[in-house]
């Protein structure tokens, strides 16, 4: 397998990561989920950095992208655990929205979902949590877990591809040996 195909693999993973992160960013903006918006923004920056590093043969950029992907993987594992209520995590607490009372856009707008609100003041512009949500084909937790799982898969592939590509970049010898250029200095016996 040549270096070009390794580059194309990482460039493809970067493109898929960028597209899925932008999609996730849009839905997090719709739900005013501020912590995921911030982390998604950093992911977009580092994916572009990794894409540029793979495209321009810059191993330091690819290494920084791989280090970020380890953090990105940890964030997505946290999101999976958060929506599964693992340990002390509770999806009903305001951890991901920094205490603003916002909630996942998918909770109300998921496939087939019908939300019922207890509206006391109809002129409230701020989103309020629905009283109950019925008829959902997929619960919002499942959709959020699928998003995070997809990002985990892409991050693992990106880390593996980035390590392989960085090794190929560093092993590749770009030097040109002039006549005797790397030979020891002329010695007389």
FIKOLZA-1660 file (N, C-alpha, C; in steps of 0.1 Angstrom, whole numbers, plus 5000, padded with zeros to 4 digits):
% residues 189
   i   px   py   pz ch aa at
   1 5009 4988 5000  A  X  N
   1 5000 5000 5000  A  X CA
   1 5009 5012 5000  A  X  C
   2 5007 5021 4990  A  X  N
   2 5016 5033 4989  A  X CA
   2 5011 5044 4998  A  X  C
   3 5019 5054 4999  A  X  N
   3 5016 5065 5008  A  X CA
   3 5004 5073 5003  A  X  C
   4 5002 5073 4990  A  X  N
   4 4990 5080 4984  A  X CA
   4 4977 5074 4989  A  X  C
   5 4976 5061 4990  A  X  N
   5 4964 5055 4994  A  X CA
   5 4962 5057 5009  A  X  C
   6 4973 5058 5017  A  X  N
   6 4972 5061 5031  A  X CA
   6 4967 5075 5033  A  X  C
   7 4972 5084 5025  A  X  N
   7 4967 5098 5025  A  X CA
   7 4952 5099 5022  A  X  C
   8 4948 5092 5011  A  X  N
   8 4934 5092 5007  A  X CA
   8 4925 5086 5018  A  X  C
   9 4930 5076 5025  A  X  N
   9 4922 5071 5036  A  X CA
   9 4919 5081 5046  A  X  C
  10 4930 5088 5051  A  X  N
  10 4929 5098 5061  A  X CA
  10 4921 5110 5056  A  X  C
  11 4923 5114 5044  A  X  N
  11 4915 5125 5038  A  X CA
  11 4900 5121 5038  A  X  C
  12 4897 5109 5035  A  X  N
  12 4883 5105 5034  A  X CA
  12 4877 5105 5048  A  X  C
  13 4884 5100 5058  A  X  N
  13 4880 5100 5072  A  X CA
  13 4878 5114 5077  A  X  C
  14 4887 5123 5074  A  X  N
  14 4886 5137 5077  A  X CA
  14 4873 5143 5071  A  X  C
  15 4871 5140 5058  A  X  N
  15 4859 5145 5052  A  X CA
  15 4846 5140 5058  A  X  C
  16 4845 5127 5061  A  X  N
  16 4834 5122 5068  A  X CA
  16 4832 5128 5082  A  X  C
  17 4843 5129 5089  A  X  N
  17 4842 5135 5102  A  X CA
  17 4837 5150 5102  A  X  C
  18 4842 5157 5092  A  X  N
  18 4838 5171 5090  A  X CA
  18 4823 5172 5087  A  X  C
  19 4818 5164 5078  A  X  N
  19 4804 5164 5075  A  X CA
  19 4795 5160 5086  A  X  C
  20 4799 5149 5093  A  X  N
  20 4790 5145 5105  A  X CA
  20 4791 5154 5116  A  X  C
  21 4802 5161 5118  A  X  N
  21 4803 5171 5129  A  X CA
  21 4795 5183 5126  A  X  C
  22 4796 5188 5114  A  X  N
  22 4787 5199 5110  A  X CA
  22 4773 5196 5111  A  X  C
  23 4769 5184 5107  A  X  N
  23 4755 5180 5109  A  X CA
  23 4751 5180 5124  A  X  C
  24 4760 5175 5132  A  X  N
  24 4757 5174 5147  A  X CA
  24 4757 5188 5152  A  X  C
  25 4766 5197 5147  A  X  N
  25 4766 5211 5152  A  X CA
  25 4753 5218 5149  A  X  C
  26 4747 5216 5138  A  X  N
  26 4734 5222 5134  A  X CA
  26 4724 5218 5144  A  X  C
  27 4722 5205 5147  A  X  N
  27 4712 5201 5156  A  X CA
  27 4715 5205 5171  A  X  C
  28 4728 5206 5174  A  X  N
  28 4731 5211 5188  A  X CA
  28 4727 5226 5189  A  X  C
  29 4729 5234 5178  A  X  N
  29 4725 5248 5178  A  X CA
  29 4710 5249 5179  A  X  C
  30 4703 5240 5172  A  X  N
  30 4688 5241 5173  A  X CA
  30 4683 5238 5187  A  X  C
  31 4690 5230 5194  A  X  N
  31 4686 5226 5208  A  X CA
  31 4693 5235 5219  A  X  C
  32 4702 5244 5215  A  X  N
  32 4709 5253 5224  A  X CA
  32 4717 5245 5234  A  X  C
  33 4724 5234 5229  A  X  N
  33 4732 5226 5237  A  X CA
  33 4746 5231 5237  A  X  C
  34 4750 5240 5246  A  X  N
  34 4762 5248 5245  A  X CA
  34 4775 5241 5247  A  X  C
  35 4776 5231 5255  A  X  N
  35 4788 5223 5257  A  X CA
  35 4792 5216 5244  A  X  C
  36 4782 5208 5238  A  X  N
  36 4785 5202 5225  A  X CA
  36 4788 5211 5214  A  X  C
  37 4782 5223 5214  A  X  N
  37 4785 5233 5203  A  X CA
  37 4799 5237 5204  A  X  C
  38 4804 5240 5216  A  X  N
  38 4818 5244 5218  A  X CA
  38 4828 5233 5214  A  X  C
  39 4825 5220 5218  A  X  N
  39 4834 5209 5215  A  X CA
  39 4834 5206 5200  A  X  C
  40 4822 5207 5194  A  X  N
  40 4821 5204 5180  A  X CA
  40 4829 5215 5172  A  X  C
  41 4828 5227 5177  A  X  N
  41 4836 5238 5170  A  X CA
  41 4851 5235 5170  A  X  C
  42 4856 5230 5182  A  X  N
  42 4870 5226 5182  A  X CA
  42 4873 5214 5173  A  X  C
  43 4864 5205 5173  A  X  N
  43 4866 5193 5164  A  X CA
  43 4866 5198 5149  A  X  C
  44 4858 5207 5145  A  X  N
  44 4858 5212 5131  A  X CA
  44 4872 5218 5128  A  X  C
  45 4877 5226 5138  A  X  N
  45 4890 5232 5136  A  X CA
  45 4901 5221 5134  A  X  C
  46 4901 5211 5143  A  X  N
  46 4912 5201 5143  A  X CA
  46 4910 5192 5131  A  X  C
  47 4898 5189 5126  A  X  N
  47 4897 5181 5115  A  X CA
  47 4902 5188 5102  A  X  C
  48 4900 5201 5101  A  X  N
  48 4905 5209 5090  A  X CA
  48 4920 5209 5091  A  X  C
  49 4926 5210 5103  A  X  N
  49 4940 5209 5105  A  X CA
  49 4946 5195 5101  A  X  C
  50 4939 5185 5105  A  X  N
  50 4943 5171 5101  A  X CA
  50 4942 5169 5086  A  X  C
  51 4932 5175 5080  A  X  N
  51 4930 5174 5065  A  X CA
  51 4942 5181 5058  A  X  C
  52 4945 5193 5063  A  X  N
  52 4956 5201 5057  A  X CA
  52 4969 5193 5059  A  X  C
  53 4971 5188 5071  A  X  N
  53 4983 5180 5074  A  X CA
  53 4985 5168 5065  A  X  C
  54 4974 5161 5062  A  X  N
  54 4975 5149 5053  A  X CA
  54 4977 5154 5039  A  X  C
  55 4971 5165 5035  A  X  N
  55 4971 5169 5021  A  X CA
  55 4985 5175 5018  A  X  C
  56 4991 5182 5028  A  X  N
  56 5003 5189 5025  A  X CA
  56 5016 5182 5031  A  X  C
  57 5014 5170 5035  A  X  N
  57 5025 5162 5040  A  X CA
  57 5032 5169 5052  A  X  C
  58 5023 5172 5062  A  X  N
  58 5028 5179 5074  A  X CA
  58 5025 5169 5086  A  X  C
  59 5035 5161 5090  A  X  N
  59 5033 5152 5101  A  X CA
  59 5029 5158 5114  A  X  C
  60 5034 5170 5117  A  X  N
  60 5031 5176 5130  A  X CA
  60 5016 5179 5131  A  X  C
  61 5010 5184 5120  A  X  N
  61 4996 5187 5120  A  X CA
  61 4988 5174 5122  A  X  C
  62 4992 5163 5115  A  X  N
  62 4985 5151 5117  A  X CA
  62 4986 5145 5131  A  X  C
  63 4998 5147 5137  A  X  N
  63 5000 5143 5151  A  X CA
  63 4990 5151 5160  A  X  C
  64 4990 5164 5158  A  X  N
  64 4981 5172 5167  A  X CA
  64 4966 5168 5165  A  X  C
  65 4963 5165 5152  A  X  N
  65 4949 5160 5149  A  X CA
  65 4946 5147 5156  A  X  C
  66 4956 5138 5157  A  X  N
  66 4954 5125 5163  A  X CA
  66 4953 5127 5178  A  X  C
  67 4961 5136 5184  A  X  N
  67 4959 5139 5199  A  X CA
  67 4945 5144 5202  A  X  C
  68 4941 5153 5193  A  X  N
  68 4927 5159 5195  A  X CA
  68 4917 5148 5194  A  X  C
  69 4919 5139 5184  A  X  N
  69 4909 5128 5182  A  X CA
  69 4908 5119 5194  A  X  C
  70 4919 5117 5202  A  X  N
  70 4918 5110 5215  A  X CA
  70 4909 5117 5224  A  X  C
  71 4910 5130 5225  A  X  N
  71 4901 5138 5234  A  X CA
  71 4887 5138 5228  A  X  C
  72 4885 5138 5215  A  X  N
  72 4872 5138 5209  A  X CA
  72 4865 5124 5212  A  X  C
  73 4873 5114 5211  A  X  N
  73 4868 5100 5215  A  X CA
  73 4863 5100 5229  A  X  C
  74 4871 5106 5238  A  X  N
  74 4867 5106 5252  A  X CA
  74 4854 5114 5254  A  X  C
  75 4853 5125 5247  A  X  N
  75 4841 5134 5248  A  X CA
  75 4828 5126 5243  A  X  C
  76 4830 5118 5232  A  X  N
  76 4818 5111 5227  A  X CA
  76 4815 5099 5236  A  X  C
  77 4825 5093 5242  A  X  N
  77 4822 5082 5252  A  X CA
  77 4815 5088 5264  A  X  C
  78 4819 5100 5268  A  X  N
  78 4811 5107 5279  A  X CA
  78 4797 5110 5275  A  X  C
  79 4795 5114 5262  A  X  N
  79 4781 5117 5257  A  X CA
  79 4773 5104 5258  A  X  C
  80 4779 5093 5253  A  X  N
  80 4771 5080 5254  A  X CA
  80 4768 5076 5268  A  X  C
  81 4777 5078 5277  A  X  N
  81 4775 5075 5291  A  X CA
  81 4764 5084 5297  A  X  C
  82 4765 5097 5293  A  X  N
  82 4755 5107 5298  A  X CA
  82 4741 5103 5294  A  X  C
  83 4739 5100 5281  A  X  N
  83 4725 5096 5277  A  X CA
  83 4721 5083 5281  A  X  C
  84 4730 5074 5286  A  X  N
  84 4726 5061 5291  A  X CA
  84 4725 5062 5306  A  X  C
  85 4727 5074 5313  A  X  N
  85 4726 5075 5327  A  X CA
  85 4736 5066 5335  A  X  C
  86 4748 5065 5330  A  X  N
  86 4758 5056 5336  A  X CA
  86 4763 5063 5349  A  X  C
  87 4764 5056 5359  A  X  N
  87 4769 5061 5372  A  X CA
  87 4761 5073 5377  A  X  C
  88 4769 5083 5380  A  X  N
  88 4762 5095 5386  A  X CA
  88 4757 5105 5375  A  X  C
  89 4759 5101 5363  A  X  N
  89 4754 5110 5352  A  X CA
  89 4739 5109 5351  A  X  C
  90 4733 5120 5348  A  X  N
  90 4718 5121 5347  A  X CA
  90 4715 5130 5335  A  X  C
  91 4708 5124 5325  A  X  N
  91 4705 5131 5313  A  X CA
  91 4695 5143 5315  A  X  C
  92 4688 5143 5326  A  X  N
  92 4679 5153 5329  A  X CA
  92 4685 5166 5336  A  X  C
  93 4698 5164 5340  A  X  N
  93 4705 5176 5346  A  X CA
  93 4711 5185 5334  A  X  C
  94 4714 5197 5338  A  X  N
  94 4718 5207 5328  A  X CA
  94 4733 5207 5327  A  X  C
  95 4739 5196 5324  A  X  N
  95 4754 5196 5323  A  X CA
  95 4758 5200 5309  A  X  C
  96 4751 5195 5298  A  X  N
  96 4755 5198 5285  A  X CA
  96 4751 5212 5280  A  X  C
  97 4741 5218 5287  A  X  N
  97 4737 5232 5283  A  X CA
  97 4741 5243 5292  A  X  C
  98 4751 5240 5301  A  X  N
  98 4756 5250 5310  A  X CA
  98 4745 5256 5319  A  X  C
  99 4735 5249 5322  A  X  N
  99 4725 5254 5331  A  X CA
  99 4714 5263 5325  A  X  C
 100 4713 5263 5312  A  X  N
 100 4703 5272 5306  A  X CA
 100 4689 5267 5305  A  X  C
 101 4688 5254 5308  A  X  N
 101 4675 5248 5307  A  X CA
 101 4671 5242 5293  A  X  C
 102 4680 5244 5284  A  X  N
 102 4678 5238 5270  A  X CA
 102 4679 5223 5270  A  X  C
 103 4675 5217 5260  A  X  N
 103 4675 5203 5259  A  X CA
 103 4677 5199 5244  A  X  C
 104 4680 5186 5242  A  X  N
 104 4683 5181 5229  A  X CA
 104 4671 5184 5219  A  X  C
 105 4675 5189 5208  A  X  N
 105 4665 5191 5197  A  X CA
 105 4657 5179 5194  A  X  C
 106 4664 5167 5194  A  X  N
 106 4658 5155 5191  A  X CA
 106 4647 5150 5201  A  X  C
 107 4647 5156 5213  A  X  N
 107 4638 5152 5223  A  X CA
 107 4624 5155 5219  A  X  C
 108 4622 5166 5212  A  X  N
 108 4608 5170 5208  A  X CA
 108 4606 5168 5193  A  X  C
 109 4617 5168 5185  A  X  N
 109 4615 5168 5170  A  X CA
 109 4620 5155 5164  A  X  C
 110 4622 5144 5172  A  X  N
 110 4626 5131 5167  A  X CA
 110 4616 5126 5157  A  X  C
 111 4619 5115 5151  A  X  N
 111 4610 5109 5141  A  X CA
 111 4597 5104 5147  A  X  C
 112 4586 5110 5143  A  X  N
 112 4573 5107 5148  A  X CA
 112 4569 5112 5162  A  X  C
 113 4577 5120 5168  A  X  N
 113 4575 5125 5182  A  X CA
 113 4564 5136 5182  A  X  C
 114 4556 5135 5192  A  X  N
 114 4546 5145 5195  A  X CA
 114 4548 5149 5209  A  X  C
 115 4550 5162 5211  A  X  N
 115 4553 5168 5224  A  X CA
 115 4541 5175 5230  A  X  C
 116 4539 5173 5243  A  X  N
 116 4528 5180 5250  A  X CA
 116 4534 5189 5260  A  X  C
 117 4531 5202 5260  A  X  N
 117 4536 5211 5269  A  X CA
 117 4526 5216 5280  A  X  C
 118 4531 5219 5291  A  X  N
 118 4523 5226 5301  A  X CA
 118 4527 5240 5300  A  X  C
 119 4519 5248 5293  A  X  N
 119 4522 5262 5290  A  X CA
 119 4514 5270 5300  A  X  C
 120 4521 5277 5309  A  X  N
 120 4515 5286 5318  A  X CA
 120 4515 5300 5312  A  X  C
 121 4526 5304 5307  A  X  N
 121 4527 5317 5300  A  X CA
 121 4530 5315 5286  A  X  C
 122 4520 5317 5277  A  X  N
 122 4522 5314 5263  A  X CA
 122 4532 5324 5256  A  X  C
 123 4535 5335 5262  A  X  N
 123 4544 5345 5256  A  X CA
 123 4559 5342 5258  A  X  C
 124 4562 5331 5265  A  X  N
 124 4576 5327 5268  A  X CA
 124 4582 5324 5255  A  X  C
 125 4594 5330 5252  A  X  N
 125 4601 5327 5240  A  X CA
 125 4612 5316 5242  A  X  C
 126 4616 5314 5254  A  X  N
 126 4626 5304 5257  A  X CA
 126 4620 5290 5256  A  X  C
 127 4628 5281 5251  A  X  N
 127 4622 5267 5250  A  X CA
 127 4620 5261 5264  A  X  C
 128 4609 5254 5265  A  X  N
 128 4607 5247 5278  A  X CA
 128 4606 5233 5275  A  X  C
 129 4609 5225 5285  A  X  N
 129 4609 5210 5284  A  X CA
 129 4594 5206 5282  A  X  C
 130 4591 5197 5274  A  X  N
 130 4578 5192 5272  A  X CA
 130 4573 5184 5284  A  X  C
 131 4560 5184 5287  A  X  N
 131 4555 5176 5298  A  X CA
 131 4557 5161 5295  A  X  C
 132 4554 5157 5283  A  X  N
 132 4557 5144 5279  A  X CA
 132 4558 5143 5264  A  X  C
 133 4565 5133 5259  A  X  N
 133 4567 5131 5244  A  X CA
 133 4562 5117 5241  A  X  C
 134 4554 5116 5231  A  X  N
 134 4548 5103 5228  A  X CA
 134 4550 5100 5213  A  X  C
 135 4548 5087 5209  A  X  N
 135 4548 5082 5196  A  X CA
 135 4562 5083 5188  A  X  C
 136 4573 5084 5196  A  X  N
 136 4586 5085 5189  A  X CA
 136 4590 5071 5184  A  X  C
 137 4595 5071 5171  A  X  N
 137 4600 5059 5165  A  X CA
 137 4613 5055 5172  A  X  C
 138 4621 5065 5174  A  X  N
 138 4634 5064 5182  A  X CA
 138 4634 5075 5192  A  X  C
 139 4638 5071 5204  A  X  N
 139 4639 5081 5215  A  X CA
 139 4651 5090 5212  A  X  C
 140 4651 5101 5218  A  X  N
 140 4662 5111 5215  A  X CA
 140 4675 5106 5221  A  X  C
 141 4675 5098 5231  A  X  N
 141 4687 5092 5237  A  X CA
 141 4694 5083 5227  A  X  C
 142 4686 5075 5220  A  X  N
 142 4691 5066 5210  A  X CA
 142 4697 5074 5198  A  X  C
 143 4691 5084 5194  A  X  N
 143 4696 5093 5183  A  X CA
 143 4709 5099 5187  A  X  C
 144 4710 5105 5199  A  X  N
 144 4722 5111 5204  A  X CA
 144 4733 5100 5206  A  X  C
 145 4730 5088 5210  A  X  N
 145 4740 5078 5212  A  X CA
 145 4745 5073 5198  A  X  C
 146 4736 5073 5188  A  X  N
 146 4740 5069 5174  A  X CA
 146 4750 5080 5169  A  X  C
 147 4747 5093 5171  A  X  N
 147 4756 5103 5167  A  X CA
 147 4770 5102 5173  A  X  C
 148 4770 5100 5186  A  X  N
 148 4783 5099 5194  A  X CA
 148 4790 5086 5190  A  X  C
 149 4783 5075 5187  A  X  N
 149 4789 5062 5183  A  X CA
 149 4795 5064 5169  A  X  C
 150 4789 5071 5160  A  X  N
 150 4794 5073 5147  A  X CA
 150 4807 5081 5148  A  X  C
 151 4807 5091 5157  A  X  N
 151 4819 5099 5159  A  X CA
 151 4830 5091 5165  A  X  C
 152 4827 5082 5174  A  X  N
 152 4837 5073 5180  A  X CA
 152 4844 5064 5170  A  X  C
 153 4835 5058 5161  A  X  N
 153 4841 5050 5150  A  X CA
 153 4850 5058 5141  A  X  C
 154 4846 5070 5137  A  X  N
 154 4854 5078 5128  A  X CA
 154 4867 5082 5135  A  X  C
 155 4866 5085 5148  A  X  N
 155 4878 5090 5156  A  X CA
 155 4888 5078 5157  A  X  C
 156 4883 5066 5160  A  X  N
 156 4893 5055 5160  A  X CA
 156 4899 5052 5147  A  X  C
 157 4892 5053 5136  A  X  N
 157 4897 5051 5123  A  X CA
 157 4907 5063 5120  A  X  C
 158 4904 5075 5124  A  X  N
 158 4913 5086 5121  A  X CA
 158 4926 5085 5129  A  X  C
 159 4925 5080 5142  A  X  N
 159 4937 5078 5150  A  X CA
 159 4946 5068 5143  A  X  C
 160 4940 5057 5139  A  X  N
 160 4948 5046 5133  A  X CA
 160 4954 5051 5120  A  X  C
 161 4946 5057 5112  A  X  N
 161 4951 5063 5099  A  X CA
 161 4961 5073 5101  A  X  C
 162 4959 5082 5111  A  X  N
 162 4969 5093 5113  A  X CA
 162 4982 5087 5118  A  X  C
 163 4982 5077 5126  A  X  N
 163 4995 5071 5131  A  X CA
 163 5002 5065 5119  A  X  C
 164 4995 5057 5111  A  X  N
 164 5001 5050 5100  A  X CA
 164 5007 5061 5090  A  X  C
 165 4999 5071 5087  A  X  N
 165 5003 5081 5078  A  X CA
 165 5015 5089 5083  A  X  C
 166 5015 5092 5096  A  X  N
 166 5027 5099 5102  A  X CA
 166 5039 5091 5101  A  X  C
 167 5038 5078 5104  A  X  N
 167 5050 5069 5103  A  X CA
 167 5055 5069 5088  A  X  C
 168 5046 5069 5079  A  X  N
 168 5050 5069 5065  A  X CA
 168 5056 5082 5061  A  X  C
 169 5051 5093 5066  A  X  N
 169 5057 5106 5063  A  X CA
 169 5071 5107 5069  A  X  C
 170 5073 5102 5081  A  X  N
 170 5086 5103 5087  A  X CA
 170 5096 5093 5082  A  X  C
 171 5091 5081 5077  A  X  N
 171 5101 5071 5072  A  X CA
 171 5105 5075 5057  A  X  C
 172 5097 5083 5051  A  X  N
 172 5100 5086 5037  A  X CA
 172 5112 5095 5036  A  X  C
 173 5121 5091 5028  A  X  N
 173 5134 5098 5027  A  X CA
 173 5133 5108 5015  A  X  C
 174 5132 5121 5019  A  X  N
 174 5132 5131 5008  A  X CA
 174 5145 5137 5005  A  X  C
 175 5156 5133 5011  A  X  N
 175 5169 5139 5009  A  X CA
 175 5174 5134 4996  A  X  C
 176 5183 5142 4990  A  X  N
 176 5189 5138 4977  A  X CA
 176 5204 5137 4980  A  X  C
 177 5210 5126 4977  A  X  N
 177 5224 5124 4980  A  X CA
 177 5232 5129 4968  A  X  C
 178 5238 5141 4970  A  X  N
 178 5247 5145 4960  A  X CA
 178 5259 5136 4960  A  X  C
 179 5267 5137 4950  A  X  N
 179 5278 5128 4949  A  X CA
 179 5287 5129 4962  A  X  C
 180 5286 5119 4970  A  X  N
 180 5293 5119 4982  A  X CA
 180 5287 5128 4993  A  X  C
 181 5275 5132 4991  A  X  N
 181 5269 5142 5000  A  X CA
 181 5268 5138 5015  A  X  C
 182 5265 5125 5017  A  X  N
 182 5264 5121 5031  A  X CA
 182 5275 5111 5035  A  X  C
 183 5285 5110 5027  A  X  N
 183 5297 5102 5030  A  X CA
 183 5305 5110 5041  A  X  C
 184 5313 5103 5048  A  X  N
 184 5322 5110 5058  A  X CA
 184 5332 5119 5050  A  X  C
 185 5337 5129 5057  A  X  N
 185 5347 5138 5050  A  X CA
 185 5358 5130 5044  A  X  C
 186 5364 5135 5034  A  X  N
 186 5375 5129 5027  A  X CA
 186 5387 5126 5037  A  X  C
 187 5391 5114 5038  A  X  N
 187 5402 5110 5047  A  X CA
 187 5414 5105 5039  A  X  C
 188 5425 5109 5043  A  X  N
 188 5437 5103 5037  A  X CA
 188 5443 5092 5046  A  X  C
 189 5447 5082 5040  A  X  N
 189 5453 5071 5047  A  X CA
 189 5467 5071 5047  A  X  C
% end
